[in-house]
Amino acid sequence: MKRRILWALATLNLLLAVTLLARITGDNTAVAQVRRPADYIMIPGEVNGGSGAVVYVIDTSNGLLGAVNYDDGARVLNTMPPIDLSRVFETGAAPAPRGGARVAPGAVAPAR
């Protein structure tokens, strides 16, 4: 029994040594491709007509916005699917109205 445990421990140590050597001498390009964990900002808020509070979650690393709400009556955690903020902000500002500047009633239009 002791001999079997001794051989199992020796085999485990050999496997760990081989794994350590493979990590030390291996190619480190895979490490450069691993993404770091995301940074999150959580903002508490309320929704008009809603029954409870909402926590807005912004993933600053990936540019995503999500929300989480706890329904106390049903004891369920409701989540909103994430929204890609880069698509929201890529539209830019609204175009200027055509036909020149609008003048409020009773105001004098600027000279051209």
Beta strands, then each sheet from edge to edge (+ up, - down):
strand 1: 40-46
strand 2: 53-59
strand 3: 64-71
strand 4: 76-79
strand 5: 83-84
sheet 1: 1+ 2- 3+ 4-
sheet 2: 1+ 2- 3+ 5-
end
